[in-house]
């Protein structure tokens, strides 16, 4: 839940610019499991973003994520 809230916040902050997965990862890094490698954490963020997309909370524009309006 904490990860979801932070992800939503960074997407709101990015608004017009939109957010790439890497920048979302950097923002979430402190709440991701520390026993995972950087690559595993990055994949975890990707999976969470896909889940949010499937739930119609966010969408993509190219390689950038934005909040659905």
RODO-2510 file (C-alpha; in nm, 4 decimals, decimal comma):
residues 69
     n   res          X          Y          Z
     1     x     0,0000     0,0000     0,0000
     2     x     0,2816     0,2415     0,0871
     3     x     0,4432     0,1705    -0,2505
     4     x     0,1119     0,2291    -0,4309
     5     x     0,0625     0,5646    -0,2544
     6     x     0,4147     0,6813    -0,3397
     7     x     0,3734     0,5681    -0,7013
     8     x     0,0517     0,7605    -0,7350
     9     x     0,2156     1,0669    -0,5792
    10     x     0,5092     1,0707    -0,8212
    11     x     0,2729     1,0385    -1,1173
    12     x     0,0680     1,3303    -0,9856
    13     x     0,3861     1,5334    -0,9356
    14     x     0,5014     1,4544    -1,2887
    15     x     0,1607     1,5534    -1,4338
    16     x     0,2403     1,7160    -1,7687
    17     x     0,5875     1,5652    -1,7963
    18     x     0,4709     1,2102    -1,7238
    19     x     0,6970     0,9663    -1,5432
    20     x     0,9263     0,6960    -1,6740
    21     x     0,9566     0,3682    -1,4872
    22     x     1,3157     0,4513    -1,3876
    23     x     1,2179     0,7791    -1,2198
    24     x     0,9303     0,6043    -1,0393
    25     x     1,1792     0,3390    -0,9269
    26     x     1,4172     0,6043    -0,7909
    27     x     1,1322     0,7653    -0,5983
    28     x     1,0173     0,4308    -0,4521
    29     x     1,3613     0,2883    -0,3822
    30     x     1,3466     0,3506    -0,0052
    31     x     1,0228     0,1493     0,0373
    32     x     1,1148    -0,1447    -0,1864
    33     x     1,2380    -0,4701    -0,0269
    34     x     1,6070    -0,4255     0,0518
    35     x     1,6760    -0,7980     0,0110
    36     x     1,6109    -0,7675    -0,3653
    37     x     1,8668    -0,6680    -0,6285
    38     x     1,8250    -0,3417    -0,8196
    39     x     1,7030    -0,5395    -1,1218
    40     x     1,4465    -0,7287    -0,9119
    41     x     1,3242    -0,4028    -0,7610
    42     x     1,2957    -0,2448    -1,1061
    43     x     1,0914    -0,5433    -1,2304
    44     x     0,8731    -0,5178    -0,9205
    45     x     0,7968    -0,1537    -1,0022
    46     x     0,7173    -0,2520    -1,3605
    47     x     0,4736    -0,5200    -1,2427
    48     x     0,3061    -0,2761    -1,0035
    49     x     0,2651    -0,0216    -1,2834
    50     x     0,1096    -0,2863    -1,5100
    51     x    -0,1284    -0,3813    -1,2282
    52     x    -0,2299    -0,0161    -1,1859
    53     x    -0,2836     0,0056    -1,5632
    54     x    -0,5038    -0,3056    -1,5558
    55     x    -0,7073    -0,1431    -1,2772
    56     x    -0,7478     0,1660    -1,4996
    57     x    -0,5646     0,3943    -1,2528
    58     x    -0,2848     0,4893    -1,4917
    59     x    -0,2016     0,4593    -1,8601
    60     x     0,1026     0,4896    -2,0828
    61     x     0,2046     0,7430    -2,3419
    62     x     0,4976     0,5830    -2,5168
    63     x     0,7310     0,4757    -2,2361
    64     x     0,5884     0,7165    -1,9802
    65     x     0,3149     0,6590    -1,7221
    66     x     0,0372     0,9078    -1,6472
    67     x    -0,2652     0,9209    -1,4174
    68     x    -0,5906     0,8528    -1,6013
    69     x    -0,8193     1,1533    -1,6027
***
